[in-house]
């Protein structure tokens, strides 16, 4: 009888330890993904800002350029034919503030170097296949003195 009680108490303690370790691991993964999303958001904004600040008075730089989502990649495109991958490996929703449940995800945003350009993006990622999406939202604008 005493052996059964000891085994029951030991089983409860092992189950509690396993639960705490599992919760800690999940929290660590969520925190790590959140940091990755924030860092990726900062990189995206800095890459777009660098393109935005190019001097459009040069013939090779057009006034407008596009940020496009294609095949889970965020791509810079302009009318001179220049293309560059800004980010990949996450899900991107451009201008999420204008979207609602009935509208499709926006795939193109046009930024104009001659005026203030608003830029909104929602970046999504998962810690694993069965986990819910984590999101990081950026609402900013680009402008410069001419």
MODELLER restraints for C-alpha pairs under 7 A, 6 or more apart:
rsr = mdl.restraints
at = mdl.atoms
rsr.add(forms.Gaussian(group=physical.xy_distance, feature=features.Distance(at['CA:29:A'], at['CA:127:A']), mean=6.29, stdev=0.5))
rsr.add(forms.Gaussian(group=physical.xy_distance, feature=features.Distance(at['CA:30:A'], at['CA:127:A']), mean=6.59, stdev=0.5))
rsr.add(forms.Gaussian(group=physical.xy_distance, feature=features.Distance(at['CA:33:A'], at['CA:127:A']), mean=6.45, stdev=0.5))
rsr.add(forms.Gaussian(group=physical.xy_distance, feature=features.Distance(at['CA:37:A'], at['CA:123:A']), mean=6.77, stdev=0.5))
rsr.add(forms.Gaussian(group=physical.xy_distance, feature=features.Distance(at['CA:37:A'], at['CA:136:A']), mean=6.02, stdev=0.5))
rsr.add(forms.Gaussian(group=physical.xy_distance, feature=features.Distance(at['CA:38:A'], at['CA:136:A']), mean=6.45, stdev=0.5))
rsr.add(forms.Gaussian(group=physical.xy_distance, feature=features.Distance(at['CA:44:A'], at['CA:86:A']), mean=6.23, stdev=0.5))
rsr.add(forms.Gaussian(group=physical.xy_distance, feature=features.Distance(at['CA:44:A'], at['CA:87:A']), mean=6.67, stdev=0.5))
rsr.add(forms.Gaussian(group=physical.xy_distance, feature=features.Distance(at['CA:47:A'], at['CA:86:A']), mean=6.74, stdev=0.5))
rsr.add(forms.Gaussian(group=physical.xy_distance, feature=features.Distance(at['CA:49:A'], at['CA:142:A']), mean=6.87, stdev=0.5))
rsr.add(forms.Gaussian(group=physical.xy_distance, feature=features.Distance(at['CA:52:A'], at['CA:113:A']), mean=5.82, stdev=0.5))
rsr.add(forms.Gaussian(group=physical.xy_distance, feature=features.Distance(at['CA:55:A'], at['CA:61:A']), mean=6.84, stdev=0.5))
rsr.add(forms.Gaussian(group=physical.xy_distance, feature=features.Distance(at['CA:56:A'], at['CA:62:A']), mean=5.73, stdev=0.5))
rsr.add(forms.Gaussian(group=physical.xy_distance, feature=features.Distance(at['CA:56:A'], at['CA:63:A']), mean=5.77, stdev=0.5))
rsr.add(forms.Gaussian(group=physical.xy_distance, feature=features.Distance(at['CA:62:A'], at['CA:79:A']), mean=6.85, stdev=0.5))
rsr.add(forms.Gaussian(group=physical.xy_distance, feature=features.Distance(at['CA:63:A'], at['CA:112:A']), mean=5.77, stdev=0.5))
rsr.add(forms.Gaussian(group=physical.xy_distance, feature=features.Distance(at['CA:63:A'], at['CA:113:A']), mean=5.21, stdev=0.5))
rsr.add(forms.Gaussian(group=physical.xy_distance, feature=features.Distance(at['CA:63:A'], at['CA:114:A']), mean=6.34, stdev=0.5))
rsr.add(forms.Gaussian(group=physical.xy_distance, feature=features.Distance(at['CA:64:A'], at['CA:78:A']), mean=6.83, stdev=0.5))
rsr.add(forms.Gaussian(group=physical.xy_distance, feature=features.Distance(at['CA:64:A'], at['CA:110:A']), mean=6.71, stdev=0.5))
rsr.add(forms.Gaussian(group=physical.xy_distance, feature=features.Distance(at['CA:64:A'], at['CA:111:A']), mean=5.61, stdev=0.5))
rsr.add(forms.Gaussian(group=physical.xy_distance, feature=features.Distance(at['CA:64:A'], at['CA:112:A']), mean=4.36, stdev=0.5))
rsr.add(forms.Gaussian(group=physical.xy_distance, feature=features.Distance(at['CA:64:A'], at['CA:113:A']), mean=5.96, stdev=0.5))
rsr.add(forms.Gaussian(group=physical.xy_distance, feature=features.Distance(at['CA:65:A'], at['CA:77:A']), mean=5.82, stdev=0.5))
rsr.add(forms.Gaussian(group=physical.xy_distance, feature=features.Distance(at['CA:65:A'], at['CA:78:A']), mean=4.43, stdev=0.5))
rsr.add(forms.Gaussian(group=physical.xy_distance, feature=features.Distance(at['CA:65:A'], at['CA:110:A']), mean=5.73, stdev=0.5))
rsr.add(forms.Gaussian(group=physical.xy_distance, feature=features.Distance(at['CA:65:A'], at['CA:111:A']), mean=5.50, stdev=0.5))
rsr.add(forms.Gaussian(group=physical.xy_distance, feature=features.Distance(at['CA:65:A'], at['CA:112:A']), mean=6.64, stdev=0.5))
rsr.add(forms.Gaussian(group=physical.xy_distance, feature=features.Distance(at['CA:66:A'], at['CA:76:A']), mean=5.86, stdev=0.5))
rsr.add(forms.Gaussian(group=physical.xy_distance, feature=features.Distance(at['CA:66:A'], at['CA:77:A']), mean=5.11, stdev=0.5))
rsr.add(forms.Gaussian(group=physical.xy_distance, feature=features.Distance(at['CA:66:A'], at['CA:78:A']), mean=6.05, stdev=0.5))
rsr.add(forms.Gaussian(group=physical.xy_distance, feature=features.Distance(at['CA:66:A'], at['CA:108:A']), mean=6.52, stdev=0.5))
rsr.add(forms.Gaussian(group=physical.xy_distance, feature=features.Distance(at['CA:66:A'], at['CA:109:A']), mean=5.58, stdev=0.5))
rsr.add(forms.Gaussian(group=physical.xy_distance, feature=features.Distance(at['CA:66:A'], at['CA:110:A']), mean=4.44, stdev=0.5))
rsr.add(forms.Gaussian(group=physical.xy_distance, feature=features.Distance(at['CA:66:A'], at['CA:111:A']), mean=6.11, stdev=0.5))
rsr.add(forms.Gaussian(group=physical.xy_distance, feature=features.Distance(at['CA:67:A'], at['CA:74:A']), mean=6.82, stdev=0.5))
rsr.add(forms.Gaussian(group=physical.xy_distance, feature=features.Distance(at['CA:67:A'], at['CA:75:A']), mean=5.63, stdev=0.5))
rsr.add(forms.Gaussian(group=physical.xy_distance, feature=features.Distance(at['CA:67:A'], at['CA:76:A']), mean=4.83, stdev=0.5))
rsr.add(forms.Gaussian(group=physical.xy_distance, feature=features.Distance(at['CA:67:A'], at['CA:77:A']), mean=6.40, stdev=0.5))
rsr.add(forms.Gaussian(group=physical.xy_distance, feature=features.Distance(at['CA:67:A'], at['CA:108:A']), mean=5.70, stdev=0.5))
rsr.add(forms.Gaussian(group=physical.xy_distance, feature=features.Distance(at['CA:67:A'], at['CA:109:A']), mean=5.23, stdev=0.5))
rsr.add(forms.Gaussian(group=physical.xy_distance, feature=features.Distance(at['CA:67:A'], at['CA:110:A']), mean=6.43, stdev=0.5))
rsr.add(forms.Gaussian(group=physical.xy_distance, feature=features.Distance(at['CA:68:A'], at['CA:74:A']), mean=5.74, stdev=0.5))
rsr.add(forms.Gaussian(group=physical.xy_distance, feature=features.Distance(at['CA:68:A'], at['CA:75:A']), mean=5.09, stdev=0.5))
rsr.add(forms.Gaussian(group=physical.xy_distance, feature=features.Distance(at['CA:68:A'], at['CA:76:A']), mean=6.45, stdev=0.5))
rsr.add(forms.Gaussian(group=physical.xy_distance, feature=features.Distance(at['CA:68:A'], at['CA:107:A']), mean=5.57, stdev=0.5))
rsr.add(forms.Gaussian(group=physical.xy_distance, feature=features.Distance(at['CA:68:A'], at['CA:108:A']), mean=4.50, stdev=0.5))
rsr.add(forms.Gaussian(group=physical.xy_distance, feature=features.Distance(at['CA:68:A'], at['CA:109:A']), mean=6.58, stdev=0.5))
rsr.add(forms.Gaussian(group=physical.xy_distance, feature=features.Distance(at['CA:69:A'], at['CA:75:A']), mean=6.26, stdev=0.5))
rsr.add(forms.Gaussian(group=physical.xy_distance, feature=features.Distance(at['CA:69:A'], at['CA:92:A']), mean=6.87, stdev=0.5))
rsr.add(forms.Gaussian(group=physical.xy_distance, feature=features.Distance(at['CA:69:A'], at['CA:107:A']), mean=4.97, stdev=0.5))
rsr.add(forms.Gaussian(group=physical.xy_distance, feature=features.Distance(at['CA:69:A'], at['CA:108:A']), mean=6.54, stdev=0.5))
rsr.add(forms.Gaussian(group=physical.xy_distance, feature=features.Distance(at['CA:72:A'], at['CA:88:A']), mean=6.12, stdev=0.5))
rsr.add(forms.Gaussian(group=physical.xy_distance, feature=features.Distance(at['CA:72:A'], at['CA:89:A']), mean=6.52, stdev=0.5))
rsr.add(forms.Gaussian(group=physical.xy_distance, feature=features.Distance(at['CA:72:A'], at['CA:90:A']), mean=6.37, stdev=0.5))
rsr.add(forms.Gaussian(group=physical.xy_distance, feature=features.Distance(at['CA:72:A'], at['CA:91:A']), mean=5.75, stdev=0.5))
rsr.add(forms.Gaussian(group=physical.xy_distance, feature=features.Distance(at['CA:73:A'], at['CA:85:A']), mean=6.76, stdev=0.5))
rsr.add(forms.Gaussian(group=physical.xy_distance, feature=features.Distance(at['CA:73:A'], at['CA:87:A']), mean=5.83, stdev=0.5))
rsr.add(forms.Gaussian(group=physical.xy_distance, feature=features.Distance(at['CA:73:A'], at['CA:88:A']), mean=4.39, stdev=0.5))
rsr.add(forms.Gaussian(group=physical.xy_distance, feature=features.Distance(at['CA:73:A'], at['CA:89:A']), mean=6.95, stdev=0.5))
rsr.add(forms.Gaussian(group=physical.xy_distance, feature=features.Distance(at['CA:74:A'], at['CA:85:A']), mean=5.95, stdev=0.5))
rsr.add(forms.Gaussian(group=physical.xy_distance, feature=features.Distance(at['CA:74:A'], at['CA:86:A']), mean=5.38, stdev=0.5))
rsr.add(forms.Gaussian(group=physical.xy_distance, feature=features.Distance(at['CA:74:A'], at['CA:87:A']), mean=5.05, stdev=0.5))
rsr.add(forms.Gaussian(group=physical.xy_distance, feature=features.Distance(at['CA:74:A'], at['CA:88:A']), mean=6.18, stdev=0.5))
rsr.add(forms.Gaussian(group=physical.xy_distance, feature=features.Distance(at['CA:75:A'], at['CA:83:A']), mean=6.79, stdev=0.5))
rsr.add(forms.Gaussian(group=physical.xy_distance, feature=features.Distance(at['CA:75:A'], at['CA:84:A']), mean=5.60, stdev=0.5))
rsr.add(forms.Gaussian(group=physical.xy_distance, feature=features.Distance(at['CA:75:A'], at['CA:85:A']), mean=4.42, stdev=0.5))
rsr.add(forms.Gaussian(group=physical.xy_distance, feature=features.Distance(at['CA:75:A'], at['CA:86:A']), mean=5.35, stdev=0.5))
rsr.add(forms.Gaussian(group=physical.xy_distance, feature=features.Distance(at['CA:76:A'], at['CA:83:A']), mean=5.41, stdev=0.5))
rsr.add(forms.Gaussian(group=physical.xy_distance, feature=features.Distance(at['CA:76:A'], at['CA:84:A']), mean=5.11, stdev=0.5))
rsr.add(forms.Gaussian(group=physical.xy_distance, feature=features.Distance(at['CA:76:A'], at['CA:85:A']), mean=6.30, stdev=0.5))
rsr.add(forms.Gaussian(group=physical.xy_distance, feature=features.Distance(at['CA:76:A'], at['CA:86:A']), mean=6.54, stdev=0.5))
rsr.add(forms.Gaussian(group=physical.xy_distance, feature=features.Distance(at['CA:77:A'], at['CA:83:A']), mean=4.62, stdev=0.5))
rsr.add(forms.Gaussian(group=physical.xy_distance, feature=features.Distance(at['CA:77:A'], at['CA:84:A']), mean=6.85, stdev=0.5))
rsr.add(forms.Gaussian(group=physical.xy_distance, feature=features.Distance(at['CA:90:A'], at['CA:123:A']), mean=6.58, stdev=0.5))
rsr.add(forms.Gaussian(group=physical.xy_distance, feature=features.Distance(at['CA:90:A'], at['CA:124:A']), mean=5.84, stdev=0.5))
rsr.add(forms.Gaussian(group=physical.xy_distance, feature=features.Distance(at['CA:90:A'], at['CA:125:A']), mean=5.45, stdev=0.5))
rsr.add(forms.Gaussian(group=physical.xy_distance, feature=features.Distance(at['CA:91:A'], at['CA:123:A']), mean=5.78, stdev=0.5))
rsr.add(forms.Gaussian(group=physical.xy_distance, feature=features.Distance(at['CA:91:A'], at['CA:124:A']), mean=4.98, stdev=0.5))
rsr.add(forms.Gaussian(group=physical.xy_distance, feature=features.Distance(at['CA:91:A'], at['CA:125:A']), mean=6.49, stdev=0.5))
rsr.add(forms.Gaussian(group=physical.xy_distance, feature=features.Distance(at['CA:92:A'], at['CA:121:A']), mean=6.85, stdev=0.5))
rsr.add(forms.Gaussian(group=physical.xy_distance, feature=features.Distance(at['CA:92:A'], at['CA:122:A']), mean=5.79, stdev=0.5))
rsr.add(forms.Gaussian(group=physical.xy_distance, feature=features.Distance(at['CA:92:A'], at['CA:123:A']), mean=4.85, stdev=0.5))
rsr.add(forms.Gaussian(group=physical.xy_distance, feature=features.Distance(at['CA:92:A'], at['CA:124:A']), mean=6.42, stdev=0.5))
rsr.add(forms.Gaussian(group=physical.xy_distance, feature=features.Distance(at['CA:93:A'], at['CA:105:A']), mean=6.00, stdev=0.5))
rsr.add(forms.Gaussian(group=physical.xy_distance, feature=features.Distance(at['CA:93:A'], at['CA:106:A']), mean=6.29, stdev=0.5))
rsr.add(forms.Gaussian(group=physical.xy_distance, feature=features.Distance(at['CA:93:A'], at['CA:121:A']), mean=5.63, stdev=0.5))
rsr.add(forms.Gaussian(group=physical.xy_distance, feature=features.Distance(at['CA:93:A'], at['CA:122:A']), mean=5.01, stdev=0.5))
rsr.add(forms.Gaussian(group=physical.xy_distance, feature=features.Distance(at['CA:93:A'], at['CA:123:A']), mean=6.58, stdev=0.5))
rsr.add(forms.Gaussian(group=physical.xy_distance, feature=features.Distance(at['CA:94:A'], at['CA:106:A']), mean=5.39, stdev=0.5))
rsr.add(forms.Gaussian(group=physical.xy_distance, feature=features.Distance(at['CA:94:A'], at['CA:107:A']), mean=6.19, stdev=0.5))
rsr.add(forms.Gaussian(group=physical.xy_distance, feature=features.Distance(at['CA:94:A'], at['CA:108:A']), mean=6.97, stdev=0.5))
rsr.add(forms.Gaussian(group=physical.xy_distance, feature=features.Distance(at['CA:94:A'], at['CA:109:A']), mean=6.89, stdev=0.5))
rsr.add(forms.Gaussian(group=physical.xy_distance, feature=features.Distance(at['CA:94:A'], at['CA:120:A']), mean=6.01, stdev=0.5))
rsr.add(forms.Gaussian(group=physical.xy_distance, feature=features.Distance(at['CA:94:A'], at['CA:121:A']), mean=4.55, stdev=0.5))
rsr.add(forms.Gaussian(group=physical.xy_distance, feature=features.Distance(at['CA:94:A'], at['CA:122:A']), mean=6.48, stdev=0.5))
rsr.add(forms.Gaussian(group=physical.xy_distance, feature=features.Distance(at['CA:95:A'], at['CA:106:A']), mean=6.63, stdev=0.5))
rsr.add(forms.Gaussian(group=physical.xy_distance, feature=features.Distance(at['CA:95:A'], at['CA:119:A']), mean=6.87, stdev=0.5))
rsr.add(forms.Gaussian(group=physical.xy_distance, feature=features.Distance(at['CA:95:A'], at['CA:120:A']), mean=4.59, stdev=0.5))
rsr.add(forms.Gaussian(group=physical.xy_distance, feature=features.Distance(at['CA:95:A'], at['CA:121:A']), mean=5.44, stdev=0.5))
rsr.add(forms.Gaussian(group=physical.xy_distance, feature=features.Distance(at['CA:96:A'], at['CA:120:A']), mean=6.65, stdev=0.5))
rsr.add(forms.Gaussian(group=physical.xy_distance, feature=features.Distance(at['CA:96:A'], at['CA:121:A']), mean=6.28, stdev=0.5))
rsr.add(forms.Gaussian(group=physical.xy_distance, feature=features.Distance(at['CA:96:A'], at['CA:122:A']), mean=6.35, stdev=0.5))
rsr.add(forms.Gaussian(group=physical.xy_distance, feature=features.Distance(at['CA:99:A'], at['CA:105:A']), mean=6.77, stdev=0.5))
rsr.add(forms.Gaussian(group=physical.xy_distance, feature=features.Distance(at['CA:111:A'], at['CA:117:A']), mean=5.60, stdev=0.5))
rsr.add(forms.Gaussian(group=physical.xy_distance, feature=features.Distance(at['CA:115:A'], at['CA:143:A']), mean=6.34, stdev=0.5))
rsr.add(forms.Gaussian(group=physical.xy_distance, feature=features.Distance(at['CA:116:A'], at['CA:141:A']), mean=6.68, stdev=0.5))
rsr.add(forms.Gaussian(group=physical.xy_distance, feature=features.Distance(at['CA:116:A'], at['CA:142:A']), mean=5.65, stdev=0.5))
rsr.add(forms.Gaussian(group=physical.xy_distance, feature=features.Distance(at['CA:116:A'], at['CA:143:A']), mean=4.51, stdev=0.5))
rsr.add(forms.Gaussian(group=physical.xy_distance, feature=features.Distance(at['CA:117:A'], at['CA:141:A']), mean=5.37, stdev=0.5))
rsr.add(forms.Gaussian(group=physical.xy_distance, feature=features.Distance(at['CA:117:A'], at['CA:142:A']), mean=5.17, stdev=0.5))
rsr.add(forms.Gaussian(group=physical.xy_distance, feature=features.Distance(at['CA:117:A'], at['CA:143:A']), mean=6.50, stdev=0.5))
rsr.add(forms.Gaussian(group=physical.xy_distance, feature=features.Distance(at['CA:118:A'], at['CA:140:A']), mean=6.03, stdev=0.5))
rsr.add(forms.Gaussian(group=physical.xy_distance, feature=features.Distance(at['CA:118:A'], at['CA:141:A']), mean=4.11, stdev=0.5))
rsr.add(forms.Gaussian(group=physical.xy_distance, feature=features.Distance(at['CA:118:A'], at['CA:142:A']), mean=6.41, stdev=0.5))
rsr.add(forms.Gaussian(group=physical.xy_distance, feature=features.Distance(at['CA:119:A'], at['CA:139:A']), mean=6.07, stdev=0.5))
rsr.add(forms.Gaussian(group=physical.xy_distance, feature=features.Distance(at['CA:119:A'], at['CA:140:A']), mean=5.34, stdev=0.5))
rsr.add(forms.Gaussian(group=physical.xy_distance, feature=features.Distance(at['CA:119:A'], at['CA:141:A']), mean=5.36, stdev=0.5))
rsr.add(forms.Gaussian(group=physical.xy_distance, feature=features.Distance(at['CA:120:A'], at['CA:138:A']), mean=5.51, stdev=0.5))
rsr.add(forms.Gaussian(group=physical.xy_distance, feature=features.Distance(at['CA:120:A'], at['CA:139:A']), mean=4.47, stdev=0.5))
rsr.add(forms.Gaussian(group=physical.xy_distance, feature=features.Distance(at['CA:120:A'], at['CA:140:A']), mean=6.28, stdev=0.5))
rsr.add(forms.Gaussian(group=physical.xy_distance, feature=features.Distance(at['CA:121:A'], at['CA:137:A']), mean=5.84, stdev=0.5))
rsr.add(forms.Gaussian(group=physical.xy_distance, feature=features.Distance(at['CA:121:A'], at['CA:138:A']), mean=5.30, stdev=0.5))
rsr.add(forms.Gaussian(group=physical.xy_distance, feature=features.Distance(at['CA:121:A'], at['CA:139:A']), mean=6.74, stdev=0.5))
rsr.add(forms.Gaussian(group=physical.xy_distance, feature=features.Distance(at['CA:122:A'], at['CA:135:A']), mean=6.58, stdev=0.5))
rsr.add(forms.Gaussian(group=physical.xy_distance, feature=features.Distance(at['CA:122:A'], at['CA:136:A']), mean=5.75, stdev=0.5))
rsr.add(forms.Gaussian(group=physical.xy_distance, feature=features.Distance(at['CA:122:A'], at['CA:137:A']), mean=4.41, stdev=0.5))
rsr.add(forms.Gaussian(group=physical.xy_distance, feature=features.Distance(at['CA:122:A'], at['CA:138:A']), mean=6.40, stdev=0.5))
rsr.add(forms.Gaussian(group=physical.xy_distance, feature=features.Distance(at['CA:123:A'], at['CA:135:A']), mean=5.56, stdev=0.5))
rsr.add(forms.Gaussian(group=physical.xy_distance, feature=features.Distance(at['CA:123:A'], at['CA:136:A']), mean=5.21, stdev=0.5))
rsr.add(forms.Gaussian(group=physical.xy_distance, feature=features.Distance(at['CA:123:A'], at['CA:137:A']), mean=6.32, stdev=0.5))
rsr.add(forms.Gaussian(group=physical.xy_distance, feature=features.Distance(at['CA:124:A'], at['CA:133:A']), mean=6.00, stdev=0.5))
rsr.add(forms.Gaussian(group=physical.xy_distance, feature=features.Distance(at['CA:124:A'], at['CA:134:A']), mean=5.55, stdev=0.5))
rsr.add(forms.Gaussian(group=physical.xy_distance, feature=features.Distance(at['CA:124:A'], at['CA:135:A']), mean=4.52, stdev=0.5))
rsr.add(forms.Gaussian(group=physical.xy_distance, feature=features.Distance(at['CA:124:A'], at['CA:136:A']), mean=6.58, stdev=0.5))
rsr.add(forms.Gaussian(group=physical.xy_distance, feature=features.Distance(at['CA:125:A'], at['CA:133:A']), mean=5.46, stdev=0.5))
rsr.add(forms.Gaussian(group=physical.xy_distance, feature=features.Distance(at['CA:125:A'], at['CA:134:A']), mean=5.44, stdev=0.5))
rsr.add(forms.Gaussian(group=physical.xy_distance, feature=features.Distance(at['CA:125:A'], at['CA:135:A']), mean=6.66, stdev=0.5))
rsr.add(forms.Gaussian(group=physical.xy_distance, feature=features.Distance(at['CA:126:A'], at['CA:132:A']), mean=6.42, stdev=0.5))
rsr.add(forms.Gaussian(group=physical.xy_distance, feature=features.Distance(at['CA:126:A'], at['CA:133:A']), mean=5.00, stdev=0.5))
rsr.add(forms.Gaussian(group=physical.xy_distance, feature=features.Distance(at['CA:126:A'], at['CA:134:A']), mean=6.13, stdev=0.5))
